[in-house]
Amino acid sequence: MDTITETDVASAGKVSFLLTCPNCGTREVTDFGYGGEISSRPRERPTLKELGEYNYFRRNRAGVQREWWFHRSGCRAWFIAERDTTTNEVLLTELPREPDGEGAA
């Protein structure tokens, strides 16, 4: 019979983590809404296939990815987080920038 250790319990199913809102500071992830991974928008007049791929298909890769998050229990701002999906380690959070790179949105 296998024995479950404290280490097994601590590392198994870790889904909760802390996320830092650029406006409000660090909070439990339950204060936020996940908006999906960041992907490039389709061209000005996309085909139905391009639009469908943009809306429904994601890379969903294991490792670091950039994602949209919404602070639903705080300032209600959208921001970008860079997160390792295998460990839930958040590497950075920042407000989105204008297309020309000037300031926050």
MOZIKA-V658674 format. One record per run of one state. SS is the DSSP state (H for helix, E for strand, L for the rest). FROM is the first residue (numbers start at 1). LEN is the number of residues. Records with the same first field share a line. If there is no record, write none. Layout:
SS=FROM-LEN ; FROM-LEN
//
This chain:
L=1-5 ; 12-6 ; 22-3 ; 32-1 ; 38-10 ; 57-7 ; 71-7 ; 85-4 ; 95-2 ; 98-6 ; 105-1
H=6-6 ; 29-3 ; 48-9
E=18-4 ; 25-4 ; 33-5 ; 64-7 ; 78-7 ; 89-6 ; 97-1 ; 104-1
//
